[in-house]
C-alpha cells in the first residue's frame, strides 16, 4: 500500500522499560535508548500528521479514503534482539471507513476521531477528539531549521527511522515492512495538551524530545507472521 505522510510532529518522553514491557504482547521486547543520564529507557511517542495519497499498488487513490489526519501513540520494540520496529498503542484517524479497514486487514488499534491539521507556513495546528471517549489533543507547533540526516546511534535515528511495524492478530505476532527514504527532520517547538497517552494506559509525562518533518512517501507491505 502506498501512502504519503506529511507535516509530522514527533513528541517523545522516556520512561522505565518495565512500565512499557507489561503492555506488550508475548514475543516483543522493549527497545531502549539512554536518556540524558545514560540510563536505558523506553520511549513513548505521540505523532500527529496528515495522511495523503493512500492507495493499493497499481490502483488509483479511492475518493474519500485517500487523505485524512491521523495521530498515533507508539513505542519502540524488537524481537529477540533483532528486527527493531514500532508498536502502536493507538491510532486515531478522521476517516471511519479507513479505521474499519485498518482494524480488519492490519489488526491495528484504530479509533475514529474528529480531527484537523491546519498549516500556515511554519505554524501547524493539530486537533483531535476521539468519538468513543473524547480523548485527543490540541497542539500548536512551529517547524524550525532543517537538521542533518539522522545517523545510526543517535536518538533521532532511534525514534524516526523505523522500517517494521508489529501487530497482534488473534494472539499471533505479525509484522509489516515499511519502506521510505530517511525523514527530512527539523527542529520544532510546541505547546498544547493531549490525553491520548493516558487513554493508552500509560502515565503521561512532559514531552522532552521534539522533532518535525515535512514528510516522506511510504510503501507498506502486507502483514506476515
C-alpha positions as CSV (number, residue, x, y, z in Angstrom):
1,X,0.0,0.0,0.0
2,X,1.3,3.5,-0.9
3,X,0.9,6.4,1.4
4,X,2.2,9.9,1.8
5,X,2.9,11.1,5.3
6,X,3.0,14.9,5.6
7,X,3.5,17.5,8.3
8,X,4.7,15.1,11.0
9,X,5.3,16.2,14.6
10,X,7.3,13.7,16.8
11,X,6.8,14.2,20.5
12,X,8.5,11.8,22.9
13,X,9.3,11.2,26.5
14,X,11.3,8.4,28.2
15,X,10.1,6.0,30.9
16,X,11.1,2.9,32.7
17,X,11.3,-0.1,30.3
18,X,9.3,-2.4,32.7
19,X,6.4,0.0,32.6
20,X,6.1,-0.5,28.8
21,X,7.0,-4.2,28.8
22,X,3.9,-5.1,30.7
23,X,1.8,-3.6,27.9
24,X,3.4,-5.6,25.1
25,X,2.3,-8.9,23.7
26,X,4.4,-12.1,24.2
27,X,7.4,-12.2,21.9
28,X,8.2,-8.5,21.9
29,X,10.8,-6.7,24.0
30,X,11.2,-3.0,24.7
31,X,13.8,-1.3,22.6
32,X,15.7,1.2,24.8
33,X,17.9,4.2,24.3
34,X,19.7,6.0,27.1
35,X,18.3,9.3,28.5
36,X,20.4,12.2,29.4
37,X,21.7,10.4,32.5
38,X,22.8,7.4,30.4
39,X,20.1,5.2,31.8
40,X,18.4,2.9,29.2
41,X,14.8,4.0,28.7
42,X,11.7,3.0,26.8
43,X,10.4,5.9,24.7
44,X,6.8,6.8,24.1
45,X,5.8,8.9,21.2
46,X,2.8,11.0,20.1
47,X,2.9,11.6,16.4
48,X,0.2,13.7,14.6
49,X,0.4,14.1,10.8
50,X,-1.6,14.2,7.6
51,X,-2.1,11.0,5.5
52,X,-2.4,11.5,1.8
53,X,-2.5,9.5,-1.4
54,X,-3.5,6.2,0.2
55,X,-3.9,3.6,-2.4
56,X,-3.2,-0.1,-3.1
57,X,-0.4,-0.9,-5.5
58,X,-1.4,-0.5,-9.2
59,X,-4.7,1.1,-8.2
60,X,-5.7,4.8,-8.1
61,X,-6.5,6.6,-4.8
62,X,-10.0,6.0,-3.7
63,X,-12.1,9.1,-3.2
64,X,-12.9,9.7,0.5
65,X,-10.3,7.2,1.6
66,X,-7.0,8.7,0.5
67,X,-6.5,11.8,2.7
68,X,-7.1,12.4,6.3
69,X,-5.4,13.5,9.6
70,X,-4.0,10.8,11.8
71,X,-2.3,10.6,15.2
72,X,-0.5,7.6,16.7
73,X,0.7,6.7,20.2
74,X,3.7,4.4,19.9
75,X,6.7,2.8,21.4
76,X,9.8,1.0,20.1
77,X,10.4,-2.7,20.2
78,X,12.5,-5.6,19.0
79,X,12.2,-9.4,18.8
80,X,15.0,-11.4,20.4
81,X,17.4,-8.5,20.0
82,X,16.7,-8.2,16.2
83,X,14.1,-6.7,13.9
84,X,13.6,-3.3,15.6
85,X,10.3,-1.8,14.9
86,X,7.2,0.1,16.2
87,X,4.4,-1.0,18.4
88,X,1.2,1.2,18.2
89,X,-0.8,1.6,21.3
90,X,-3.4,3.5,19.4
91,X,-4.0,5.2,16.1
92,X,-6.7,7.9,15.7
93,X,-7.9,8.9,12.2
94,X,-10.5,11.2,10.8
95,X,-12.0,8.6,8.4
96,X,-14.4,6.0,9.8
97,X,-14.1,3.6,6.8
98,X,-10.3,3.7,6.8
99,X,-10.4,2.9,10.5
100,X,-12.6,-0.2,9.9
101,X,-10.4,-1.4,7.0
102,X,-7.2,-0.9,9.1
103,X,-8.7,-2.8,12.0
104,X,-9.9,-5.6,9.8
105,X,-6.9,-6.1,7.5
106,X,-4.0,-4.8,9.5
107,X,-5.2,-5.7,13.0
108,X,-4.2,-2.2,14.2
109,X,-6.0,-0.4,17.1
110,X,-7.6,2.4,15.0
111,X,-10.1,4.8,16.6
112,X,-12.5,7.1,14.7
113,X,-11.9,10.7,15.6
114,X,-12.8,14.3,14.6
115,X,-9.5,15.8,13.6
116,X,-7.9,18.7,11.9
117,X,-4.4,19.7,10.7
118,X,-4.1,23.4,9.8
119,X,-0.9,24.8,8.4
120,X,0.3,28.3,7.8
121,X,3.9,28.5,6.7
122,X,5.9,27.1,9.6
123,X,3.0,27.1,12.0
124,X,1.0,23.9,12.4
125,X,-2.1,23.2,14.5
126,X,-3.2,19.6,15.3
127,X,-6.6,18.9,16.9
128,X,-8.3,15.6,17.6
129,X,-11.2,14.3,19.6
130,X,-12.0,10.6,19.7
131,X,-15.6,9.6,19.1
132,X,-15.7,6.9,21.7
133,X,-14.3,8.6,24.8
134,X,-13.3,12.1,23.8
135,X,-9.5,11.5,24.2
136,X,-7.5,13.7,21.9
137,X,-5.2,16.7,21.7
138,X,-4.9,20.3,20.9
139,X,-1.3,21.1,19.8
140,X,0.3,24.0,18.1
141,X,3.8,23.7,16.7
142,X,6.4,25.8,14.8
143,X,8.7,23.9,12.5
144,X,12.3,25.2,12.7
145,X,15.5,24.7,10.9
146,X,16.4,21.6,8.9
147,X,18.6,19.1,10.7
148,X,21.2,16.8,9.1
149,X,20.0,13.4,8.3
150,X,19.7,11.2,11.4
151,X,22.7,8.9,11.9
152,X,22.6,5.4,13.4
153,X,23.4,5.5,17.1
154,X,21.6,8.8,17.7
155,X,18.3,9.3,19.4
156,X,16.9,10.9,16.3
157,X,17.6,7.8,14.3
158,X,16.2,5.5,17.0
159,X,12.9,7.4,17.1
160,X,12.4,8.2,13.4
161,X,14.0,5.6,11.2
162,X,11.9,2.5,11.8
163,X,11.1,0.2,8.9
164,X,9.0,-2.5,10.6
165,X,5.6,-2.4,12.4
166,X,4.3,-5.0,14.7
167,X,0.7,-6.1,15.4
168,X,-1.1,-9.0,17.0
169,X,-3.6,-11.0,15.0
170,X,-5.6,-13.5,17.0
171,X,-2.8,-13.8,19.5
172,X,-0.2,-14.3,16.8
173,X,2.5,-11.7,16.3
174,X,2.6,-10.3,12.7
175,X,4.9,-7.8,11.0
176,X,4.7,-5.4,8.2
177,X,7.7,-4.0,6.3
178,X,7.7,-0.2,5.8
179,X,9.8,1.5,3.2
180,X,10.6,5.2,2.9
181,X,13.6,7.4,2.4
182,X,15.1,8.9,5.5
183,X,13.0,11.6,7.1
184,X,14.0,15.2,6.4
185,X,13.9,16.2,10.1
186,X,13.6,19.7,11.6
187,X,13.8,21.3,14.9
188,X,10.4,22.3,16.4
189,X,8.7,23.9,19.3
190,X,5.2,23.1,20.5
191,X,2.5,23.9,23.1
192,X,-0.8,22.4,24.0
193,X,-2.3,19.4,25.7
194,X,-3.2,15.8,25.0
195,X,-5.0,12.8,26.7
196,X,-4.2,10.0,24.2
197,X,-1.2,8.7,26.2
198,X,-3.3,8.4,29.3
199,X,-6.0,6.7,27.3
200,X,-3.4,4.1,26.3
201,X,-2.9,3.2,30.0
202,X,0.5,4.9,30.1
203,X,1.3,7.6,32.7
204,X,1.6,10.8,30.9
205,X,4.7,12.9,31.2
206,X,6.1,16.0,29.6
207,X,7.4,15.5,26.1
208,X,11.1,16.2,26.3
209,X,12.2,15.5,22.7
210,X,10.6,17.3,19.7
211,X,11.1,16.8,16.0
212,X,9.2,17.7,12.9
213,X,9.2,16.7,9.3
214,X,7.5,17.8,6.1
215,X,7.1,14.1,5.3
216,X,8.0,11.1,3.2
217,X,6.4,8.8,0.6
218,X,5.8,5.4,2.1
219,X,5.1,1.8,0.9
220,X,3.7,-0.6,3.5
221,X,3.9,-4.3,2.7
222,X,1.3,-6.9,3.8
223,X,1.5,-8.3,7.3
224,X,3.1,-11.7,7.7
225,X,3.9,-14.0,10.6
